Amino acid sequence: MTPVPDVADEVSRHLPLSPRVFQILMSLADGPRHGYAVIRDVEERTDGTIRLTASTLYDALARLDQQRWIEEVQEPADADDHDPRRRYYRLSELGREVARREARRLERALQTARERRLLPKRARK
């Protein structure tokens, strides 16, 4: 009988994430969004350093859905924003764990950068 892979092993083999994938997962962390809302959110949060085109986003969403990191949902994040032509996505529990582990990995890298005096000990406000 083939052993079932541990969730931690499953997640770890995908790290580190690309910045685009990490930003997409972060965009869905607070709740469901449609594709254009993800594009806007990522661009806004990254001050325009990460820009997603529709084709890049939808290719990524298809891969993330196949990996079970996200799932398509019928209900929009905000009833005022509902448009039946749009597809809405949310983070799955597996996707949340992937994003959480990537955030921890990045946090450790920042801590090391502070210890090596590449960044100030305290983050500037």
Secondary structure, DSSP 8 states (H G I E B T S, - for coil): ------HHHHHHTT-S--HHHHHHHHHHTTS-EEHHHHHHHHHHHTTTSS---HHHHHHHHHHHHHTTSEEEESS-SSGGG--TTS-EEEE-HHHHHHHHHHHHHHHHHHHHHHHTTSS-SS---
